[in-house]
Amino acid sequence: MAPDAEKLRQRHSAAVDETLLNGEETTPTSEVVRTLDNLKGSEVCIDGIVYDLTNFDHPGGESVLVFGGNDVTVQYKMIHPYHSEKHLEKMQRVGVVKDYQCEYSFDSEFEREIKREVFKIVRRGREFGTLGWYARCAFYVGLYFFLQYKWLTEGTSWQLAIIYGISQSFIGLNVQHDANHGASSKNHVINDILGLGADFIGGSKWLWMQQHWTHHSYTNHGEKDPDAFGAEPFLLFHDYPLGHPKRKWYHGFQVFFYLIVLAGYWLSQVFNPEIFDLRQRGALGVGIKMDNDYTVRRRKWAILLRMYYVYVHIVHPIMNEGFNARVVGNILLLGAAESLFLAILFSLSHNFVNADRDPTHILERQKGGKQEPVDWFKAQVETSCTYGGFISGAITGGLNFQVEHHLFPRMSSAWYPFIAPKVREICKKHDVHYAYYPWVWQNLWSTLTYMDAAGKGTHWVKNPLSGDN
């Protein structure tokens, strides 16, 4: 290497960053000015720099291509919490985005301290599944296939439908969730295989990644979190301003039919036409492009896995036991059991009293108004909550530790009980609101209270007695 080559490289990088900030069009000779709209399916944008992933050997496997063609600044920093600019040098730079801006900021003192202290507890490179996690995984997978065998050989019953449905939710919570976050193993092949658990419970690994990673990147964002409006127009999770066109009269009563809507989650997944093109409409609706080659090549596998699921759980019982109310009822009961166990626990995570439902204030500010970047790490804490402890974590796959999970989504859920005390301590030090419920029923009550207020819009009424809005 030439003398002072590293210093020269740093100066060159700093010059490019300054150019971006000043809006100038001067770029390195090999790069061109680009826009986010014309990114190719093999390209991604990180901090205003466009990278071509065509020849990039990603240690985490091809899943890096799920978001090919998009700005992945938040996703990249979320999944790689201790990466630096040096890691980005492994990818081929092909351009800069002169109009780039990010709604979130990173590298605050709060972020630096929480990463520094957490990585003292969980050493870098050891944040993946533990022996205990794999034992739990093996138990839930074994239970699932045992109950599936009984479903196919002994026929349906209401008792089996409930137990089998709950066992499928355990796969969703405890197996595929960690795997599709790349958190079960450092070996991406293991993650890819266990991640298919989503398809074995009526969903889709690839649709799930499109939606869920977008949700993690933009949790409770007024316009970019697909989970926040996934139940519309039936339920409002977003607390829209009064008079907002998405508000309907019946939302004032949504607390009464909240659980009924959640019970239909299984049906909405199993018969979701998105399986044919693998373009998750929630993520698509917030601007995520999904026409890259990685996604297109996996469509046939997604369809075959869905056909297998429908045959085992719907077609086979009807063929062997007849098309009658009892069989159809048992099939629907299976779906309702899985739906309620999954959807209720998911809905608790970010919909509760005093949750930050609009971290970037996009719903409040006037159209075209400017907003200073929001600390992403702080937003993850204040839009999420944690309940229970170690036992709840074993049952829910760590989803009860939502604060910890959203701070470190690529860390196995097995570690969350160990880092939670330190996370709370640092949040208190930095005056960051950490919501904790000792018992799940307390969290559920808070969620029901929030859902009632969001449906009625009471948050937007300054003084209910005066009638002023």
Disulfide bonds with the S-S distance in Angstrom:
none
